[in-house]
Amino acid sequence: MTFVHVDVHHTTHTCPADAEPHPIDTRRTIVATVDGGPCRNPITIRCGDTTAVIDCGRHEPRDRRCPACTVVIIERTVTFDHLGYQGPQHPITGTAA
């Protein structure tokens, strides 16, 4: 199996349209990749007189891939950054309405 370790960072806020905190930006950073090795079940593709041998991970659906071609994504850390209320300010006091 190929393992991909990812850090996820969500930026959230509240606004006049939705008073509940909701995500406005999500960023994912790949921090490590562990290769699963060579394909253990290569597939032969034929088109006319031409043949090619490719990894099963490029052709087969996920449930029929060999263990080396299967990709597993692991969320290493998930963080949140809340920006607070973002909307029009009260015209007299300058505070949120």
N, CA and C atoms as an extended XYZ file, in Angstrom:
291
Properties=species:S:1:pos:R:3:atomname:S:1:resname:S:1:resid:I:1 pbc="F F F"
N         0.836       -1.178        0.000 N   MET     1
C         0.000        0.000        0.000 CA  MET     1
C         0.876        1.234        0.000 C   MET     1
N         0.398        2.238       -0.695 N   THR     2
C         1.054        3.536       -0.658 CA  THR     2
C         0.317        4.388        0.355 C   THR     2
N         1.048        4.913        1.329 N   PHE     3
C         0.456        5.744        2.368 CA  PHE     3
C         0.820        7.199        2.104 C   PHE     3
N        -0.177        8.068        2.134 N   VAL     4
C         0.036        9.506        1.968 CA  VAL     4
C        -0.424       10.172        3.259 C   VAL     4
N         0.506       10.829        3.960 N   HIS     5
C         0.193       11.526        5.211 CA  HIS     5
C        -0.089       12.992        4.886 C   HIS     5
N        -1.240       13.489        5.377 N   VAL     6
C        -1.701       14.826        5.020 CA  VAL     6
C        -2.035       15.628        6.276 C   VAL     6
N        -1.642       16.911        6.290 N   ASP     7
C        -2.096       17.852        7.311 CA  ASP     7
C        -3.234       18.660        6.698 C   ASP     7
N        -4.341       18.827        7.445 N   VAL     8
C        -5.507       19.556        6.963 CA  VAL     8
C        -5.717       20.774        7.853 C   VAL     8
N        -5.927       21.939        7.226 N   HIS     9
C        -6.189       23.175        7.983 CA  HIS     9
C        -7.471       23.807        7.442 C   HIS     9
N        -8.467       23.989        8.325 N   HIS    10
C        -9.739       24.615        7.971 CA  HIS    10
C        -9.762       26.034        8.521 C   HIS    10
N       -10.172       26.998        7.697 N   THR    11
C       -10.414       28.364        8.143 CA  THR    11
C       -11.925       28.570        8.138 C   THR    11
N       -12.480       29.000        9.299 N   THR    12
C       -13.922       29.170        9.415 CA  THR    12
C       -14.244       30.611        9.808 C   THR    12
N       -15.521       30.988        9.627 N   HIS    13
C       -16.001       32.293       10.068 CA  HIS    13
C       -17.514       32.228       10.249 C   HIS    13
N       -18.075       33.303       10.769 N   THR    14
C       -19.524       33.475       10.805 CA  THR    14
C       -19.845       34.733        9.999 C   THR    14
N       -21.056       34.795        9.450 N   CYS    15
C       -21.447       35.926        8.618 CA  CYS    15
C       -22.953       36.137        8.732 C   CYS    15
N       -23.480       37.217        8.159 N   PRO    16
C       -24.920       37.459        8.246 CA  PRO    16
C       -25.756       36.338        7.629 C   PRO    16
N       -25.238       35.672        6.623 N   ALA    17
C       -25.987       34.606        5.958 CA  ALA    17
C       -26.066       33.339        6.799 C   ALA    17
N       -25.084       33.108        7.666 N   ASP    18
C       -25.046       31.889        8.465 CA  ASP    18
C       -24.333       32.192        9.787 C   ASP    18
N       -25.091       32.201       10.867 N   ALA    19
C       -24.522       32.544       12.172 CA  ALA    19
C       -23.676       31.424       12.770 C   ALA    19
N       -23.792       30.211       12.252 N   GLU    20
C       -22.971       29.097       12.717 CA  GLU    20
C       -21.603       29.160       12.045 C   GLU    20
N       -20.528       28.836       12.765 N   PRO    21
C       -19.211       28.798       12.120 CA  PRO    21
C       -19.214       27.789       10.975 C   PRO    21
N       -18.704       28.199        9.827 N   HIS    22
C       -18.650       27.316        8.658 CA  HIS    22
C       -17.340       27.556        7.909 C   HIS    22
N       -16.840       26.522        7.233 N   PRO    23
C       -15.540       26.644        6.562 CA  PRO    23
C       -15.622       27.554        5.341 C   PRO    23
N       -14.600       28.381        5.177 N   ILE    24
C       -14.480       29.202        3.977 CA  ILE    24
C       -13.223       28.825        3.185 C   ILE    24
N       -12.313       28.085        3.815 N   ASP    25
C       -11.097       27.660        3.130 CA  ASP    25
C       -10.579       26.392        3.791 C   ASP    25
N       -10.209       25.422        2.977 N   THR    26
C        -9.603       24.183        3.478 CA  THR    26
C        -8.326       23.939        2.690 C   THR    26
N        -7.217       23.758        3.398 N   ARG    27
C        -5.924       23.504        2.747 CA  ARG    27
C        -5.374       22.172        3.225 C   ARG    27
N        -4.869       21.408        2.280 N   ARG    28
C        -4.267       20.111        2.592 CA  ARG    28
C        -2.811       20.139        2.142 C   ARG    28
N        -1.926       19.700        3.029 N   THR    29
C        -0.493       19.669        2.737 CA  THR    29
C         0.004       18.244        2.872 C   THR    29
N         0.607       17.727        1.821 N   ILE    30
C         1.193       16.386        1.881 CA  ILE    30
C         2.517       16.495        2.622 C   ILE    30
N         2.646       15.753        3.725 N   VAL    31
C         3.866       15.834        4.534 CA  VAL    31
C         4.759       14.610        4.369 C   VAL    31
N         4.201       13.485        3.933 N   ALA    32
C         5.021       12.288        3.729 CA  ALA    32
C         4.295       11.329        2.804 C   ALA    32
N         5.082       10.583        2.042 N   THR    33
C         4.539        9.541        1.172 CA  THR    33
C         5.398        8.296        1.343 C   THR    33
N         4.748        7.171        1.617 N   VAL    34
C         5.446        5.895        1.749 CA  VAL    34
C         5.007        5.026        0.578 C   VAL    34
N         5.954        4.735       -0.323 N   ASP    35
C         5.641        4.000       -1.549 CA  ASP    35
C         5.350        2.535       -1.256 C   ASP    35
N         4.372        1.993       -1.938 N   GLY    36
C         3.978        0.601       -1.743 CA  GLY    36
C         4.797       -0.398       -2.539 C   GLY    36
N         5.670        0.088       -3.426 N   GLY    37
C         6.505       -0.806       -4.217 CA  GLY    37
C         5.922       -1.052       -5.591 C   GLY    37
N         6.523       -1.969       -6.341 N   PRO    38
C         6.060       -2.241       -7.703 CA  PRO    38
C         4.736       -3.013       -7.706 C   PRO    38
N         4.007       -2.877       -8.800 N   CYS    39
C         2.720       -3.559       -8.963 CA  CYS    39
C         2.928       -5.072       -8.950 C   CYS    39
N         2.046       -5.775       -8.252 N   ARG    40
C         2.138       -7.240       -8.155 CA  ARG    40
C         1.198       -7.942       -9.120 C   ARG    40
N         0.364       -7.156       -9.834 N   ASN    41
C        -0.603       -7.747      -10.755 CA  ASN    41
C        -0.730       -6.865      -12.002 C   ASN    41
N         0.352       -6.738      -12.811 N   PRO    42
C         0.290       -5.870      -13.982 CA  PRO    42
C        -0.759       -6.358      -14.993 C   PRO    42
N        -1.340       -5.408      -15.724 N   ILE    43
C        -2.403       -5.679      -16.687 CA  ILE    43
C        -1.852       -5.461      -18.092 C   ILE    43
N        -2.182       -6.376      -19.004 N   THR    44
C        -1.794       -6.230      -20.400 CA  THR    44
C        -2.952       -5.602      -21.162 C   THR    44
N        -2.677       -4.487      -21.829 N   ILE    45
C        -3.670       -3.762      -22.612 CA  ILE    45
C        -3.347       -3.968      -24.089 C   ILE    45
N        -4.370       -4.277      -24.867 N   ARG    46
C        -4.177       -4.477      -26.308 CA  ARG    46
C        -5.071       -3.518      -27.086 C   ARG    46
N        -4.512       -2.931      -28.144 N   CYS    47
C        -5.265       -2.086      -29.063 CA  CYS    47
C        -4.711       -2.356      -30.456 C   CYS    47
N        -5.439       -3.163      -31.220 N   GLY    48
C        -4.946       -3.556      -32.537 CA  GLY    48
C        -3.730       -4.449      -32.384 C   GLY    48
N        -2.635       -4.076      -33.022 N   ASP    49
C        -1.392       -4.853      -32.938 CA  ASP    49
C        -0.488       -4.389      -31.796 C   ASP    49
N        -0.883       -3.359      -31.094 N   THR    50
C        -0.044       -2.791      -30.040 CA  THR    50
C        -0.475       -3.325      -28.683 C   THR    50
N         0.506       -3.728      -27.867 N   THR    51
C         0.226       -4.165      -26.499 CA  THR    51
C         1.099       -3.365      -25.541 C   THR    51
N         0.590       -3.188      -24.342 N   ALA    52
C         1.339       -2.488      -23.301 CA  ALA    52
C         1.014       -3.134      -21.968 C   ALA    52
N         1.975       -3.153      -21.073 N   VAL    53
C         1.770       -3.688      -19.731 CA  VAL    53
C         1.818       -2.496      -18.768 C   VAL    53
N         0.729       -2.306      -18.014 N   ILE    54
C         0.632       -1.184      -17.086 CA  ILE    54
C         0.291       -1.696      -15.689 C   ILE    54
N         0.507       -0.845      -14.691 N   ASP    55
C         0.150       -1.197      -13.317 CA  ASP    55
C        -1.371       -1.334      -13.201 C   ASP    55
N        -1.823       -2.268      -12.362 N   CYS    56
C        -3.260       -2.466      -12.185 CA  CYS    56
C        -3.922       -1.228      -11.580 C   CYS    56
N        -3.166       -0.408      -10.842 N   GLY    57
C        -3.705        0.804      -10.245 CA  GLY    57
C        -4.108        1.850      -11.269 C   GLY    57
N        -3.588        1.765      -12.491 N   ARG    58
C        -3.956        2.704      -13.551 CA  ARG    58
C        -5.184        2.255      -14.314 C   ARG    58
N        -5.613        0.996      -14.123 N   HIS    59
C        -6.691        0.453      -14.948 CA  HIS    59
C        -7.854       -0.111      -14.146 C   HIS    59
N        -7.565       -0.793      -13.067 N   GLU    60
C        -8.588       -1.500      -12.304 CA  GLU    60
C        -9.281       -0.595      -11.295 C   GLU    60
N       -10.554       -0.896      -10.969 N   PRO    61
C       -11.210       -0.162       -9.874 CA  PRO    61
C       -10.530       -0.472       -8.544 C   PRO    61
N       -10.784        0.355       -7.551 N   ARG    62
C       -10.099        0.250       -6.260 CA  ARG    62
C       -10.191       -1.140       -5.634 C   ARG    62
N       -11.324       -1.784       -5.723 N   ASP    63
C       -11.495       -3.084       -5.056 CA  ASP    63
C       -10.756       -4.224       -5.755 C   ASP    63
N       -10.267       -4.020       -6.982 N   ARG    64
C        -9.549       -5.087       -7.685 CA  ARG    64
C        -8.059       -4.801       -7.841 C   ARG    64
N        -7.548       -3.779       -7.182 N   ARG    65
C        -6.120       -3.458       -7.265 CA  ARG    65
C        -5.314       -4.336       -6.324 C   ARG    65
N        -4.053       -4.538       -6.672 N   CYS    66
C        -3.166       -5.286       -5.786 CA  CYS    66
C        -2.822       -4.397       -4.579 C   CYS    66
N        -2.299       -4.984       -3.501 N   PRO    67
C        -1.965       -4.172       -2.319 CA  PRO    67
C        -0.948       -3.069       -2.602 C   PRO    67
N        -0.016       -3.285       -3.516 N   ALA    68
C         1.000       -2.269       -3.801 CA  ALA    68
C         0.406       -1.050       -4.512 C   ALA    68
N        -0.663       -1.231       -5.276 N   CYS    69
C        -1.266       -0.126       -6.022 CA  CYS    69
C        -2.382        0.580       -5.250 C   CYS    69
N        -2.745        0.081       -4.082 N   THR    70
C        -3.784        0.708       -3.282 CA  THR    70
C        -3.200        1.916       -2.551 C   THR    70
N        -3.918        3.040       -2.590 N   VAL    71
C        -3.466        4.274       -1.948 CA  VAL    71
C        -4.335        4.524       -0.721 C   VAL    71
N        -3.690        4.776        0.418 N   VAL    72
C        -4.386        5.094        1.661 CA  VAL    72
C        -3.955        6.485        2.100 C   VAL    72
N        -4.941        7.369        2.332 N   ILE    73
C        -4.642        8.728        2.772 CA  ILE    73
C        -4.906        8.820        4.267 C   ILE    73
N        -3.906        9.283        5.011 N   ILE    74
C        -3.996        9.399        6.463 CA  ILE    74
C        -3.923       10.873        6.825 C   ILE    74
N        -4.959       11.374        7.509 N   GLU    75
C        -4.936       12.754        7.984 CA  GLU    75
C        -4.132       12.783        9.274 C   GLU    75
N        -2.918       13.329        9.202 N   ARG    76
C        -2.016       13.348       10.350 CA  ARG    76
C        -2.496       14.329       11.408 C   ARG    76
N        -2.762       15.570       11.012 N   THR    77
C        -3.313       16.561       11.933 CA  THR    77
C        -4.407       17.346       11.217 C   THR    77
N        -5.427       17.736       11.970 N   VAL    78
C        -6.502       18.582       11.458 CA  VAL    78
C        -6.604       19.774       12.398 C   VAL    78
N        -6.439       20.997       11.850 N   THR    79
C        -6.493       22.203       12.664 CA  THR    79
C        -7.576       23.140       12.139 C   THR    79
N        -8.064       24.008       13.031 N   PHE    80
C        -9.091       24.989       12.697 CA  PHE    80
C        -8.610       26.368       13.102 C   PHE    80
N        -8.936       27.375       12.299 N   ASP    81
C        -8.648       28.768       12.601 CA  ASP    81
C        -9.945       29.537       12.380 C   ASP    81
N       -10.520       30.085       13.473 N   HIS    82
C       -11.798       30.784       13.366 CA  HIS    82
C       -11.552       32.288       13.291 C   HIS    82
N       -12.031       32.938       12.228 N   LEU    83
C       -11.824       34.363       12.016 CA  LEU    83
C       -12.857       35.227       12.724 C   LEU    83
N       -13.926       34.619       13.248 N   GLY    84
C       -14.968       35.374       13.918 CA  GLY    84
C       -15.998       35.878       12.926 C   GLY    84
N       -16.738       36.921       13.343 N   TYR    85
C       -17.796       37.490       12.508 CA  TYR    85
C       -17.178       38.318       11.384 C   TYR    85
N       -17.658       38.102       10.170 N   GLN    86
C       -17.231       38.883        9.020 CA  GLN    86
C       -18.473       39.351        8.285 C   GLN    86
N       -18.801       40.597        8.440 N   GLY    87
C       -19.979       41.155        7.801 CA  GLY    87
C       -19.998       42.657        7.984 C   GLY    87
N       -21.122       43.284        7.614 N   PRO    88
C       -21.189       44.746        7.751 CA  PRO    88
C       -21.138       45.169        9.207 C   PRO    88
N       -20.468       46.276        9.476 N   GLN    89
C       -20.355       46.815       10.814 CA  GLN    89
C       -21.518       47.772       11.094 C   GLN    89
N       -21.855       47.934       12.351 N   HIS    90
C       -22.909       48.879       12.724 CA  HIS    90
C       -22.426       50.296       12.373 C   HIS    90
N       -23.246       51.101       11.656 N   PRO    91
C       -22.755       52.375       11.159 CA  PRO    91
C       -22.404       53.419       12.230 C   PRO    91
N       -23.012       53.358       13.413 N   ILE    92
C       -22.749       54.390       14.423 CA  ILE    92
C       -21.600       53.983       15.353 C   ILE    92
N       -21.670       52.783       15.905 N   THR    93
C       -20.686       52.373       16.912 CA  THR    93
C       -19.468       51.711       16.289 C   THR    93
N       -19.585       51.208       15.073 N   GLY    94
C       -18.473       50.506       14.449 CA  GLY    94
C       -18.317       49.081       14.925 C   GLY    94
N       -19.297       48.575       15.686 N   THR    95
C       -19.236       47.190       16.155 CA  THR    95
C       -20.184       46.339       15.320 C   THR    95
N       -20.047       45.072       15.439 N   ALA    96
C       -20.874       44.161       14.648 CA  ALA    96
C       -22.334       44.320       15.057 C   ALA    96
N       -23.191       44.300       14.061 N   ALA    97
C       -24.632       44.478       14.301 CA  ALA    97
C       -25.248       43.251       14.916 C   ALA    97
